[in-house]
Amino acid sequence: MNIFKLALLIAVAFSARSFVAGADDAQWVNLASEVVPKNAVAGTWQKSGNGLTTDAVRSSRIALPFQPKAEYDFRVRFTRTSGSHSIALMFVMGDGQAAFEIDAWGQHLAGLQMIDRQSMQDNPTRKEGFALENGREYTAIVEVRKDRVRASLDGKLVAEYETDGSDLSLPGVWRMPDARSLALGAYSAATTFHSVEVRPVSGGSLLAAAAPTTPRNTRPAPTQPTPSGSAPTTGSRPSRPANARPSTTPDRPSGKRVLIVIANEDFFYREYNEPRLAFERAGIAVEVAAGQKRTCRPHSNSGQEGSGEVMPDLAIADADVSRYDAIMFSGGWGSSMYQYAFEGSYRNRVYNGDRQIKAATNKLLNEFIDQDKYVGALCHGISVLAWARVDGKSILAGRRSVGSPRQSPSGIYNGQQGQPLSRWNAEVNGARLTPIRSIGDRSTSADDVVVDGKLITGEDDNSARLFGETLATLLTGSSR
């Protein structure tokens, strides 16, 4: 059956069946059988006896041979076989195209995005606690009606939103060349889509059980701030520095590129992942560097699902500054390996690093500063900037910066055994440190991000999201 025959079959299904009978009597039409590899936008897609499969590529996605013209249901059975990130069903409603996403943002979130250019982190459809289990089969359904859209997983209603589609859009990571077609996506997650189906509906009736509907363009009431280290609850959002605006999702790539530096051992996953997501959703390309181009392993329980291992794109010594608009260092004790002028030593020898790698890191930072590009760091990554030297002085000397109140790794400091707070590294190198949790809401460090010229620092992993959003805004155009 070719695509033209499929289109004819769908047209007959929509027009010939009695709409009085209701959606349950309409026929599901299989789309997976008509998908061909050339429909892929990103990733490697293959057809097999088990269905349609994709490899674990970031933002892997494929267009489906169906452009809806009326109310319909979109049903997908899938199994994520590896990875820890989201599965997306891209749907069309009126002039809008959006995604029903499950297990997203590294926070097990589910919902619709974008709504009024807001991701599910911030829009009214945000739901928490949706962690997919690898190897388990799930069924997701999106029900599109003339005045609303509903999404469910395994029969459980996840999101309902009143709209005519005009306020719906896709985030940059799922951008499709044709905004009129349905599509599938998997973010860094090998996945098998066992079946992909659509069917017409009648009378605008809904399949799932009735539930309260969130009106258009409204938000849930704010909740109390979450404890440090926990994911934000529905409606919560950290405040921003006065000189930064919320980042938005552009219609096309921004042309900007950021180099994220992580340690080969013991980087803090959340401080890598959340900024990366913010950059990519703003259309900013990301490359990852480490001391050596080999697998990087995160601290345990630092926000990852599964191993959280990352293969860097390049070694620090191979980085070409002309390719990038900014550099940032994620934290974690492993970032100590890049401290150029630190004269102590660490109990964990891995943290002592390699002299040549430290020199390459310092050279790279000097080149970023010489070219007047953004330099940033999160949590213990700030110690890398503190111990870097430009014209014999620390990058942080005399500059405003935050500093993490968490401990540095155990070692020899000033000739004595100790384990000072991480912010000590910035303090002894002349930084003008802000007090702990002193920006915005003093009950949390989620809003403790400081911009001083082309220098940007974030207090800890709770600040990672705002750090990424702020740098993305500065790169893509702000009022500064």
CORBELUR-V42456 format. One record per pair of residues at least 6 apart in sequence whose ideal C-beta (glycine too) atoms are under 6 Angstrom apart, sorted by the first residue. I is the first residue (numbers start at 1). J is the second residue. If there is no record, write none. Layout:
BEGIN
i = (I;I)
j = (J;J)
END
This chain:
BEGIN
i = (3;3;6;10;13;13;13;14;17;19;22;22;23;23;26;26;28;28;29;30;31;31;31;32;32;34;35;37;39;39;40;41;42;42;42;43;43;43;43;44;45;45;46;50;51;51;51;52;53;54;54;54;55;56;56;56;56;56;58;59;59;60;61;61;62;63;63;64;64;66;66;67;67;68;71;71;71;72;72;72;73;73;74;74;74;75;75;76;76;76;76;77;77;77;78;78;78;78;79;79;80;80;80;80;81;82;83;83;84;84;85;85;85;86;86;86;86;86;87;87;88;88;88;88;89;89;89;90;90;91;93;93;93;93;94;94;95;95;96;96;96;97;97;98;98;99;99;99;100;100;100;102;102;103;103;103;105;106;106;107;108;108;108;109;110;110;110;111;111;111;111;111;112;112;112;113;113;113;114;114;115;115;116;117;120;122;124;124;125;125;126;127;138;139;140;141;142;143;143;143;145;146;148;149;150;150;151;151;152;152;157;157;160;160;161;162;162;162;163;171;171;172;172;172;173;174;176;184;220;220;222;223;223;223;225;225;225;226;226;228;228;228;238;238;238;239;239;241;241;243;244;244;245;245;247;247;247;247;249;250;253;254;254;254;256;256;256;257;257;257;258;258;258;258;259;259;259;259;260;260;261;261;262;262;262;262;263;263;263;263;264;264;264;264;265;265;265;266;266;266;266;267;267;267;267;267;268;268;268;268;268;269;269;269;269;269;270;270;270;270;271;271;271;271;271;271;272;274;274;274;275;275;275;276;278;278;278;279;279;282;282;284;287;288;288;289;289;289;289;290;290;291;291;291;292;293;293;293;295;295;296;296;297;298;298;299;316;316;317;319;321;321;325;325;326;326;327;327;328;329;329;329;329;330;330;331;331;331;331;333;335;335;335;336;337;337;338;338;339;339;339;340;340;340;340;341;341;342;344;344;344;345;345;345;346;346;346;347;347;351;362;365;366;368;369;374;375;376;376;377;377;378;378;378;379;379;380;382;382;383;385;385;386;386;386;386;386;388;394;394;396;396;396;397;398;399;399;400;400;400;401;401;401;401;402;402;402;402;402;403;403;403;404;404;404;404;405;405;406;407;407;408;408;410;413;426;427;437;439;439;440;441;445;445;445;445;446;448;448;449;449;449;449;449;450;456;458)
j = (34;65;34;29;27;29;200;200;26;202;202;205;201;207;199;200;197;199;198;197;64;66;196;52;196;65;52;45;62;63;62;61;59;60;61;54;55;57;60;55;54;62;53;192;192;193;194;193;192;60;186;191;190;82;83;188;189;190;188;173;187;186;183;185;184;181;183;182;183;182;198;180;181;92;144;145;201;144;198;200;143;199;91;142;198;141;197;89;140;193;196;139;194;195;87;138;191;193;137;192;132;134;189;191;190;190;188;189;305;306;187;188;189;101;102;103;104;187;102;186;99;101;174;185;100;140;142;99;183;142;144;149;165;168;164;165;165;166;165;166;168;170;179;112;168;113;170;174;112;142;151;110;130;130;131;132;121;273;303;231;129;130;131;120;127;130;158;120;125;126;127;159;125;159;161;119;120;171;169;171;123;167;167;248;126;237;214;219;159;161;234;158;154;154;153;152;151;150;206;207;204;204;162;161;160;208;158;159;158;208;208;211;211;213;214;213;215;216;216;249;281;249;281;283;280;185;183;193;234;235;235;233;235;236;441;443;444;232;233;444;445;462;446;447;466;440;447;449;451;480;470;473;473;478;282;469;472;473;281;283;283;283;284;476;284;325;475;285;324;325;279;284;286;326;287;289;324;327;288;328;289;329;272;290;296;330;332;334;335;337;290;291;292;296;297;334;350;299;332;333;334;296;298;330;332;334;299;302;331;332;461;298;302;303;304;308;302;303;461;464;330;331;378;379;461;464;330;464;465;468;464;467;468;286;468;469;472;286;472;472;476;472;313;312;313;312;314;316;319;296;312;316;337;357;315;312;314;315;309;311;310;312;309;304;308;332;360;361;360;364;367;368;373;475;373;374;368;375;376;335;377;381;384;378;381;378;379;380;381;409;380;381;384;351;351;353;361;384;383;384;387;358;362;387;388;387;389;387;411;412;413;352;411;412;352;409;411;410;411;409;388;388;390;375;390;454;455;456;471;385;457;458;464;467;404;460;422;426;457;425;395;396;394;396;425;426;429;395;429;430;426;429;431;430;430;452;455;432;450;452;426;431;433;457;434;448;450;457;459;423;426;433;422;423;459;460;421;436;422;419;421;420;422;419;420;433;433;445;447;448;447;447;459;460;462;463;462;459;463;458;463;466;467;470;457;471;467)
END
